[in-house]
Amino acid sequence: MPQSQDVWAETSSKKYTLEKRQITHSSDKSTNSGVEPKAVFTGLIQALGTIRPLGSDRFDVSCRECASDAILRDLAIGDSVAVDGICLTVEEILPQGFVATASDETLYRTTLGQNELAAPYVNLETSVRVGSKLGGHFVTGHIDGIGCLQESVQTPNSWEMRFTFPASQSDLWQRQIARYLIPKGSIAVNGVSLTIADCDPNGSWFKAAVIPHSYAQTNLSHLEIGSWVNLESDILGKYVAKMLGHQVPDSGYLEGISPDFLAEHGYV
Protein backbone atom coordinates (compact mmCIF):
# COMPACT_ATOMS: atom_id res chain seq x y z
CA MET A 1 0.00 0.00 0.00
CA PRO A 2 1.40 3.46 -0.88
CA GLN A 3 2.52 5.58 2.04
CA SER A 4 -0.25 8.14 1.46
CA GLN A 5 -2.86 5.38 1.80
CA ASP A 6 -1.20 4.20 5.01
CA VAL A 7 -1.57 7.69 6.45
CA TRP A 8 -5.19 7.87 5.29
CA ALA A 9 -5.98 4.46 6.82
CA GLU A 10 -4.33 5.41 10.12
CA THR A 11 -6.17 8.75 10.25
CA SER A 12 -9.51 7.12 9.43
CA SER A 13 -8.96 4.41 12.06
CA LYS A 14 -8.25 6.99 14.77
CA LYS A 15 -11.26 9.06 13.72
CA TYR A 16 -13.54 5.98 13.74
CA THR A 17 -12.30 4.94 17.20
CA LEU A 18 -12.92 8.43 18.60
CA GLU A 19 -16.40 8.65 17.06
CA LYS A 20 -17.25 5.15 18.35
CA ARG A 21 -16.28 6.19 21.87
CA GLN A 22 -18.38 9.35 21.60
CA ILE A 23 -21.39 7.41 20.32
CA THR A 24 -21.05 4.78 23.06
CA HIS A 25 -20.80 7.49 25.69
CA SER A 26 -23.77 9.45 24.37
CA SER A 27 -25.99 6.38 23.90
CA ASP A 28 -26.63 6.33 27.65
CA LYS A 29 -28.05 9.84 27.50
CA SER A 30 -31.14 11.41 26.05
CA THR A 31 -31.14 14.04 23.31
CA ASN A 32 -32.47 17.56 23.86
CA SER A 33 -35.99 16.31 23.21
CA GLY A 34 -35.66 13.56 25.82
CA VAL A 35 -35.51 10.60 23.46
CA GLU A 36 -33.07 7.76 22.90
CA PRO A 37 -30.73 8.56 19.99
CA LYS A 38 -30.93 4.96 18.74
CA ALA A 39 -34.59 5.33 17.65
CA VAL A 40 -35.15 5.55 13.91
CA PHE A 41 -38.23 5.67 11.70
CA THR A 42 -39.02 5.14 8.02
CA GLY A 43 -41.51 7.90 7.29
CA LEU A 44 -44.35 5.45 6.58
CA ILE A 45 -47.27 6.53 8.77
CA GLN A 46 -49.14 3.81 10.66
CA ALA A 47 -52.05 5.76 12.12
CA LEU A 48 -53.59 9.17 12.71
CA GLY A 49 -54.28 10.58 16.13
CA THR A 50 -54.97 13.72 18.10
CA ILE A 51 -52.82 15.59 20.60
CA ARG A 52 -53.93 17.47 23.69
CA PRO A 53 -51.67 19.53 25.98
CA LEU A 54 -51.59 18.53 29.64
CA GLY A 55 -49.63 21.60 30.63
CA SER A 56 -46.78 23.52 29.06
CA ASP A 57 -44.66 20.51 28.06
CA ARG A 58 -46.71 17.32 28.55
CA PHE A 59 -49.05 15.93 25.91
CA ASP A 60 -51.79 13.33 25.68
CA VAL A 61 -51.50 11.59 22.30
CA SER A 62 -54.62 9.59 21.37
CA CYS A 63 -54.93 7.21 18.44
CA ARG A 64 -58.00 7.14 16.26
CA GLU A 65 -59.87 3.96 17.14
CA CYS A 66 -59.94 2.64 13.58
CA ALA A 67 -56.13 2.33 13.46
CA SER A 68 -55.03 2.25 17.09
CA ASP A 69 -53.85 -1.37 17.04
CA ALA A 70 -50.85 -0.53 14.83
CA ILE A 71 -49.51 1.81 17.53
CA LEU A 72 -50.81 0.36 20.80
CA ARG A 73 -50.53 -3.39 20.16
CA ASP A 74 -47.18 -3.85 21.93
CA LEU A 75 -46.40 -0.30 23.05
CA ALA A 76 -44.32 -0.13 26.24
CA ILE A 77 -43.05 2.55 28.59
CA GLY A 78 -39.86 4.03 27.16
CA ASP A 79 -40.73 3.26 23.54
CA SER A 80 -40.22 5.95 20.92
CA VAL A 81 -43.09 7.15 18.75
CA ALA A 82 -42.89 9.75 15.99
CA VAL A 83 -45.72 12.25 16.44
CA ASP A 84 -45.91 14.40 13.31
CA GLY A 85 -42.27 13.45 12.82
CA ILE A 86 -41.23 14.38 16.37
CA CYS A 87 -39.58 11.53 18.26
CA LEU A 88 -41.21 11.36 21.70
CA THR A 89 -40.74 8.87 24.52
CA VAL A 90 -43.75 7.07 25.97
CA GLU A 91 -43.99 7.91 29.68
CA GLU A 92 -47.47 6.61 30.43
CA ILE A 93 -49.78 4.33 28.48
CA LEU A 94 -53.47 5.22 28.27
CA PRO A 95 -56.38 3.07 27.02
CA GLN A 96 -56.34 4.86 23.66
CA GLY A 97 -52.89 6.43 23.56
CA PHE A 98 -49.97 7.60 25.65
CA VAL A 99 -48.43 10.57 27.46
CA ALA A 100 -45.10 12.16 26.48
CA THR A 101 -43.05 15.21 27.48
CA ALA A 102 -41.32 17.63 25.12
CA SER A 103 -38.28 19.75 25.94
CA ASP A 104 -38.01 23.51 25.40
CA GLU A 105 -35.88 22.88 22.32
CA THR A 106 -38.53 20.60 20.84
CA LEU A 107 -41.27 23.13 21.54
CA TYR A 108 -39.20 25.84 19.87
CA ARG A 109 -38.36 23.86 16.72
CA THR A 110 -41.66 22.10 16.11
CA THR A 111 -45.38 22.64 15.78
CA LEU A 112 -45.89 21.37 19.34
CA GLY A 113 -45.20 24.93 20.44
CA GLN A 114 -47.50 26.34 17.73
CA ASN A 115 -50.25 23.73 17.77
CA GLU A 116 -52.98 26.15 16.69
CA LEU A 117 -51.25 26.48 13.30
CA ALA A 118 -50.86 22.73 12.70
CA ALA A 119 -53.19 20.12 11.21
CA PRO A 120 -56.10 18.87 13.38
CA TYR A 121 -54.65 15.34 13.38
CA VAL A 122 -51.11 14.06 13.96
CA ASN A 123 -49.25 11.33 12.08
CA LEU A 124 -48.05 8.42 14.21
CA GLU A 125 -45.28 5.88 13.59
CA THR A 126 -43.52 3.55 16.02
CA SER A 127 -39.76 3.16 15.77
CA VAL A 128 -38.14 0.57 13.52
CA ARG A 129 -37.25 -2.77 15.08
CA VAL A 130 -34.86 -5.46 13.96
CA GLY A 131 -36.33 -7.13 10.89
CA SER A 132 -38.69 -4.27 10.05
CA LYS A 133 -39.07 -3.15 6.45
CA LEU A 134 -37.41 0.13 5.49
CA GLY A 135 -39.94 1.37 2.98
CA GLY A 136 -39.30 5.12 3.13
CA HIS A 137 -35.97 6.66 4.15
CA PHE A 138 -34.09 6.97 7.43
CA VAL A 139 -35.98 9.44 9.63
CA THR A 140 -34.50 10.25 13.04
CA GLY A 141 -37.43 12.14 14.52
CA HIS A 142 -35.28 15.18 15.30
CA ILE A 143 -37.01 18.10 13.58
CA ASP A 144 -34.84 20.69 11.84
CA GLY A 145 -37.44 23.40 11.44
CA ILE A 146 -40.96 24.42 10.49
CA GLY A 147 -42.43 24.97 7.03
CA CYS A 148 -45.87 25.90 5.79
CA LEU A 149 -48.07 24.75 2.95
CA GLN A 150 -47.99 27.28 0.12
CA GLU A 151 -49.91 25.42 -2.57
CA SER A 152 -51.72 22.10 -3.07
CA VAL A 153 -52.87 21.06 -6.53
CA GLN A 154 -54.64 17.81 -7.40
CA THR A 155 -53.42 16.11 -10.59
CA PRO A 156 -54.74 12.92 -12.23
CA ASN A 157 -52.42 10.70 -10.16
CA SER A 158 -51.11 12.76 -7.23
CA TRP A 159 -51.32 15.87 -5.12
CA GLU A 160 -48.55 18.38 -5.86
CA MET A 161 -47.80 20.14 -2.59
CA ARG A 162 -45.49 23.12 -2.34
CA PHE A 163 -43.94 24.16 0.97
CA THR A 164 -42.02 27.25 2.02
CA PHE A 165 -41.05 28.92 5.30
CA PRO A 166 -43.26 31.00 7.60
CA ALA A 167 -41.96 34.56 7.88
CA SER A 168 -41.02 34.06 11.53
CA GLN A 169 -39.01 30.92 10.71
CA SER A 170 -36.89 32.20 7.79
CA ASP A 171 -33.53 32.20 9.62
CA LEU A 172 -33.95 28.64 10.91
CA TRP A 173 -35.11 27.49 7.45
CA GLN A 174 -32.00 28.93 5.78
CA ARG A 175 -29.68 27.28 8.30
CA GLN A 176 -31.33 23.89 8.65
CA ILE A 177 -33.56 23.23 5.61
CA ALA A 178 -32.53 25.18 2.50
CA ARG A 179 -29.03 23.76 2.12
CA TYR A 180 -30.30 20.16 1.99
CA LEU A 181 -33.05 20.67 -0.61
CA ILE A 182 -32.18 18.92 -3.89
CA PRO A 183 -34.40 17.50 -6.64
CA LYS A 184 -35.06 13.78 -6.05
CA GLY A 185 -33.75 14.10 -2.51
CA SER A 186 -35.67 12.95 0.56
CA ILE A 187 -37.40 15.02 3.21
CA ALA A 188 -39.83 14.19 6.01
CA VAL A 189 -42.93 16.41 6.22
CA ASN A 190 -44.84 15.82 9.46
CA GLY A 191 -42.99 12.51 9.58
CA VAL A 192 -44.07 11.47 6.07
CA SER A 193 -41.21 10.34 3.82
CA LEU A 194 -41.45 12.37 0.60
CA THR A 195 -39.30 12.82 -2.49
CA ILE A 196 -38.55 16.38 -3.55
CA ALA A 197 -39.89 16.82 -7.08
CA ASP A 198 -38.63 20.37 -7.51
CA CYS A 199 -37.11 23.16 -5.47
CA ASP A 200 -35.87 26.70 -5.77
CA PRO A 201 -32.07 26.88 -6.38
CA ASN A 202 -31.87 29.14 -3.32
CA GLY A 203 -33.84 26.64 -1.25
CA SER A 204 -36.72 28.99 -0.45
CA TRP A 205 -39.37 26.40 -1.37
CA PHE A 206 -39.78 22.79 -2.46
CA LYS A 207 -42.49 20.73 -4.10
CA ALA A 208 -43.42 17.09 -3.56
CA ALA A 209 -45.85 14.85 -5.44
CA VAL A 210 -47.92 12.88 -2.91
CA ILE A 211 -49.61 9.72 -4.17
CA PRO A 212 -53.31 9.25 -3.31
CA HIS A 213 -52.66 6.53 -0.70
CA SER A 214 -50.16 8.64 1.28
CA TYR A 215 -52.39 11.68 0.95
CA ALA A 216 -55.46 9.88 2.27
CA GLN A 217 -53.72 7.97 5.08
CA THR A 218 -51.82 10.93 6.58
CA ASN A 219 -52.66 14.38 7.84
CA LEU A 220 -51.33 15.92 4.63
CA SER A 221 -54.94 15.71 3.42
CA HIS A 222 -56.01 17.87 6.37
CA LEU A 223 -53.56 20.70 5.73
CA GLU A 224 -54.83 24.09 4.66
CA ILE A 225 -52.89 26.80 2.88
CA GLY A 226 -50.68 28.35 5.56
CA SER A 227 -50.74 25.29 7.84
CA TRP A 228 -47.42 24.68 9.59
CA VAL A 229 -45.55 21.38 9.23
CA ASN A 230 -42.50 19.80 10.84
CA LEU A 231 -39.56 19.26 8.51
CA GLU A 232 -36.58 16.94 8.86
CA SER A 233 -33.83 17.03 6.26
CA ASP A 234 -32.28 13.82 5.01
CA ILE A 235 -29.71 12.57 7.54
CA LEU A 236 -27.48 11.21 4.77
CA GLY A 237 -27.36 14.65 3.17
CA LYS A 238 -26.25 16.12 6.49
CA TYR A 239 -23.35 13.67 6.75
CA VAL A 240 -22.24 14.39 3.18
CA ALA A 241 -22.38 18.14 3.85
CA LYS A 242 -20.25 17.66 6.96
CA MET A 243 -17.70 15.58 5.07
CA LEU A 244 -17.46 18.20 2.33
CA GLY A 245 -16.81 20.87 4.93
CA HIS A 246 -14.21 18.82 6.78
CA GLN A 247 -10.52 19.30 6.07
CA VAL A 248 -8.05 16.52 6.85
CA PRO A 249 -5.06 17.87 8.83
CA ASP A 250 -2.06 18.50 6.61
CA SER A 251 0.06 15.34 6.63
CA GLY A 252 2.26 16.06 3.65
CA TYR A 253 0.38 13.46 1.62
CA LEU A 254 -3.33 14.21 1.93
CA GLU A 255 -5.45 17.03 0.54
CA GLY A 256 -8.75 18.22 1.94
CA ILE A 257 -11.85 16.16 1.29
CA SER A 258 -13.57 17.60 -1.77
CA PRO A 259 -16.40 16.50 -4.11
CA ASP A 260 -13.77 15.17 -6.55
CA PHE A 261 -12.13 13.19 -3.75
CA LEU A 262 -15.46 11.62 -2.71
CA ALA A 263 -16.33 10.74 -6.31
CA GLU A 264 -12.92 9.17 -6.91
CA HIS A 265 -13.30 6.93 -3.87
CA GLY A 266 -16.87 5.89 -4.63
CA TYR A 267 -18.73 7.93 -2.00
CA VAL A 268 -20.81 9.91 -4.53
C-alpha positions as CSV (number, residue, x, y, z in Angstrom):
1,M,0.0,0.0,0.0
2,P,1.4,3.5,-0.9
3,Q,2.5,5.6,2.0
4,S,-0.2,8.1,1.5
5,Q,-2.9,5.4,1.8
6,D,-1.2,4.2,5.0
7,V,-1.6,7.7,6.5
8,W,-5.2,7.9,5.3
9,A,-6.0,4.5,6.8
10,E,-4.3,5.4,10.1
11,T,-6.2,8.8,10.2
12,S,-9.5,7.1,9.4
13,S,-9.0,4.4,12.1
14,K,-8.3,7.0,14.8
15,K,-11.3,9.1,13.7
16,Y,-13.5,6.0,13.7
17,T,-12.3,4.9,17.2
18,L,-12.9,8.4,18.6
19,E,-16.4,8.6,17.1
20,K,-17.3,5.1,18.3
21,R,-16.3,6.2,21.9
22,Q,-18.4,9.3,21.6
23,I,-21.4,7.4,20.3
24,T,-21.0,4.8,23.1
25,H,-20.8,7.5,25.7
26,S,-23.8,9.4,24.4
27,S,-26.0,6.4,23.9
28,D,-26.6,6.3,27.6
29,K,-28.1,9.8,27.5
30,S,-31.1,11.4,26.0
31,T,-31.1,14.0,23.3
32,N,-32.5,17.6,23.9
33,S,-36.0,16.3,23.2
34,G,-35.7,13.6,25.8
35,V,-35.5,10.6,23.5
36,E,-33.1,7.8,22.9
37,P,-30.7,8.6,20.0
38,K,-30.9,5.0,18.7
39,A,-34.6,5.3,17.6
40,V,-35.2,5.5,13.9
41,F,-38.2,5.7,11.7
42,T,-39.0,5.1,8.0
43,G,-41.5,7.9,7.3
44,L,-44.3,5.4,6.6
45,I,-47.3,6.5,8.8
46,Q,-49.1,3.8,10.7
47,A,-52.0,5.8,12.1
48,L,-53.6,9.2,12.7
49,G,-54.3,10.6,16.1
50,T,-55.0,13.7,18.1
51,I,-52.8,15.6,20.6
52,R,-53.9,17.5,23.7
53,P,-51.7,19.5,26.0
54,L,-51.6,18.5,29.6
55,G,-49.6,21.6,30.6
56,S,-46.8,23.5,29.1
57,D,-44.7,20.5,28.1
58,R,-46.7,17.3,28.6
59,F,-49.1,15.9,25.9
60,D,-51.8,13.3,25.7
61,V,-51.5,11.6,22.3
62,S,-54.6,9.6,21.4
63,C,-54.9,7.2,18.4
64,R,-58.0,7.1,16.3
65,E,-59.9,4.0,17.1
66,C,-59.9,2.6,13.6
67,A,-56.1,2.3,13.5
68,S,-55.0,2.3,17.1
69,D,-53.9,-1.4,17.0
70,A,-50.9,-0.5,14.8
71,I,-49.5,1.8,17.5
72,L,-50.8,0.4,20.8
73,R,-50.5,-3.4,20.2
74,D,-47.2,-3.9,21.9
75,L,-46.4,-0.3,23.1
76,A,-44.3,-0.1,26.2
77,I,-43.1,2.5,28.6
78,G,-39.9,4.0,27.2
79,D,-40.7,3.3,23.5
80,S,-40.2,5.9,20.9
81,V,-43.1,7.2,18.8
82,A,-42.9,9.8,16.0
83,V,-45.7,12.3,16.4
84,D,-45.9,14.4,13.3
85,G,-42.3,13.5,12.8
86,I,-41.2,14.4,16.4
87,C,-39.6,11.5,18.3
88,L,-41.2,11.4,21.7
89,T,-40.7,8.9,24.5
90,V,-43.7,7.1,26.0
91,E,-44.0,7.9,29.7
92,E,-47.5,6.6,30.4
93,I,-49.8,4.3,28.5
94,L,-53.5,5.2,28.3
95,P,-56.4,3.1,27.0
96,Q,-56.3,4.9,23.7
97,G,-52.9,6.4,23.6
98,F,-50.0,7.6,25.7
99,V,-48.4,10.6,27.5
100,A,-45.1,12.2,26.5
101,T,-43.1,15.2,27.5
102,A,-41.3,17.6,25.1
103,S,-38.3,19.8,25.9
104,D,-38.0,23.5,25.4
105,E,-35.9,22.9,22.3
106,T,-38.5,20.6,20.8
107,L,-41.3,23.1,21.5
108,Y,-39.2,25.8,19.9
109,R,-38.4,23.9,16.7
110,T,-41.7,22.1,16.1
111,T,-45.4,22.6,15.8
112,L,-45.9,21.4,19.3
113,G,-45.2,24.9,20.4
114,Q,-47.5,26.3,17.7
115,N,-50.2,23.7,17.8
116,E,-53.0,26.1,16.7
117,L,-51.2,26.5,13.3
118,A,-50.9,22.7,12.7
119,A,-53.2,20.1,11.2
120,P,-56.1,18.9,13.4
121,Y,-54.6,15.3,13.4
122,V,-51.1,14.1,14.0
123,N,-49.3,11.3,12.1
124,L,-48.0,8.4,14.2
125,E,-45.3,5.9,13.6
126,T,-43.5,3.5,16.0
127,S,-39.8,3.2,15.8
128,V,-38.1,0.6,13.5
129,R,-37.2,-2.8,15.1
130,V,-34.9,-5.5,14.0
131,G,-36.3,-7.1,10.9
132,S,-38.7,-4.3,10.0
133,K,-39.1,-3.2,6.4
134,L,-37.4,0.1,5.5
135,G,-39.9,1.4,3.0
136,G,-39.3,5.1,3.1
137,H,-36.0,6.7,4.2
138,F,-34.1,7.0,7.4
139,V,-36.0,9.4,9.6
140,T,-34.5,10.3,13.0
141,G,-37.4,12.1,14.5
142,H,-35.3,15.2,15.3
143,I,-37.0,18.1,13.6
144,D,-34.8,20.7,11.8
145,G,-37.4,23.4,11.4
146,I,-41.0,24.4,10.5
147,G,-42.4,25.0,7.0
148,C,-45.9,25.9,5.8
149,L,-48.1,24.8,2.9
150,Q,-48.0,27.3,0.1
151,E,-49.9,25.4,-2.6
152,S,-51.7,22.1,-3.1
153,V,-52.9,21.1,-6.5
154,Q,-54.6,17.8,-7.4
155,T,-53.4,16.1,-10.6
156,P,-54.7,12.9,-12.2
157,N,-52.4,10.7,-10.2
158,S,-51.1,12.8,-7.2
159,W,-51.3,15.9,-5.1
160,E,-48.5,18.4,-5.9
161,M,-47.8,20.1,-2.6
162,R,-45.5,23.1,-2.3
163,F,-43.9,24.2,1.0
164,T,-42.0,27.2,2.0
165,F,-41.1,28.9,5.3
166,P,-43.3,31.0,7.6
167,A,-42.0,34.6,7.9
168,S,-41.0,34.1,11.5
169,Q,-39.0,30.9,10.7
170,S,-36.9,32.2,7.8
171,D,-33.5,32.2,9.6
172,L,-33.9,28.6,10.9
173,W,-35.1,27.5,7.4
174,Q,-32.0,28.9,5.8
175,R,-29.7,27.3,8.3
176,Q,-31.3,23.9,8.7
177,I,-33.6,23.2,5.6
178,A,-32.5,25.2,2.5
179,R,-29.0,23.8,2.1
180,Y,-30.3,20.2,2.0
181,L,-33.0,20.7,-0.6
182,I,-32.2,18.9,-3.9
183,P,-34.4,17.5,-6.6
184,K,-35.1,13.8,-6.1
185,G,-33.7,14.1,-2.5
186,S,-35.7,13.0,0.6
187,I,-37.4,15.0,3.2
188,A,-39.8,14.2,6.0
189,V,-42.9,16.4,6.2
190,N,-44.8,15.8,9.5
191,G,-43.0,12.5,9.6
192,V,-44.1,11.5,6.1
193,S,-41.2,10.3,3.8
194,L,-41.4,12.4,0.6
195,T,-39.3,12.8,-2.5
196,I,-38.6,16.4,-3.5
197,A,-39.9,16.8,-7.1
198,D,-38.6,20.4,-7.5
199,C,-37.1,23.2,-5.5
200,D,-35.9,26.7,-5.8
201,P,-32.1,26.9,-6.4
202,N,-31.9,29.1,-3.3
203,G,-33.8,26.6,-1.2
204,S,-36.7,29.0,-0.5
205,W,-39.4,26.4,-1.4
206,F,-39.8,22.8,-2.5
207,K,-42.5,20.7,-4.1
208,A,-43.4,17.1,-3.6
209,A,-45.9,14.9,-5.4
210,V,-47.9,12.9,-2.9
211,I,-49.6,9.7,-4.2
212,P,-53.3,9.3,-3.3
213,H,-52.7,6.5,-0.7
214,S,-50.2,8.6,1.3
215,Y,-52.4,11.7,1.0
216,A,-55.5,9.9,2.3
217,Q,-53.7,8.0,5.1
218,T,-51.8,10.9,6.6
219,N,-52.7,14.4,7.8
220,L,-51.3,15.9,4.6
221,S,-54.9,15.7,3.4
222,H,-56.0,17.9,6.4
223,L,-53.6,20.7,5.7
224,E,-54.8,24.1,4.7
225,I,-52.9,26.8,2.9
226,G,-50.7,28.3,5.6
227,S,-50.7,25.3,7.8
228,W,-47.4,24.7,9.6
229,V,-45.5,21.4,9.2
230,N,-42.5,19.8,10.8
231,L,-39.6,19.3,8.5
232,E,-36.6,16.9,8.9
233,S,-33.8,17.0,6.3
234,D,-32.3,13.8,5.0
235,I,-29.7,12.6,7.5
236,L,-27.5,11.2,4.8
237,G,-27.4,14.7,3.2
238,K,-26.2,16.1,6.5
239,Y,-23.4,13.7,6.7
240,V,-22.2,14.4,3.2
241,A,-22.4,18.1,3.9
242,K,-20.3,17.7,7.0
243,M,-17.7,15.6,5.1
244,L,-17.5,18.2,2.3
245,G,-16.8,20.9,4.9
246,H,-14.2,18.8,6.8
247,Q,-10.5,19.3,6.1
248,V,-8.0,16.5,6.9
249,P,-5.1,17.9,8.8
250,D,-2.1,18.5,6.6
251,S,0.1,15.3,6.6
252,G,2.3,16.1,3.7
253,Y,0.4,13.5,1.6
254,L,-3.3,14.2,1.9
255,E,-5.4,17.0,0.5
256,G,-8.7,18.2,1.9
257,I,-11.9,16.2,1.3
258,S,-13.6,17.6,-1.8
259,P,-16.4,16.5,-4.1
260,D,-13.8,15.2,-6.6
261,F,-12.1,13.2,-3.7
262,L,-15.5,11.6,-2.7
263,A,-16.3,10.7,-6.3
264,E,-12.9,9.2,-6.9
265,H,-13.3,6.9,-3.9
266,G,-16.9,5.9,-4.6
267,Y,-18.7,7.9,-2.0
268,V,-20.8,9.9,-4.5
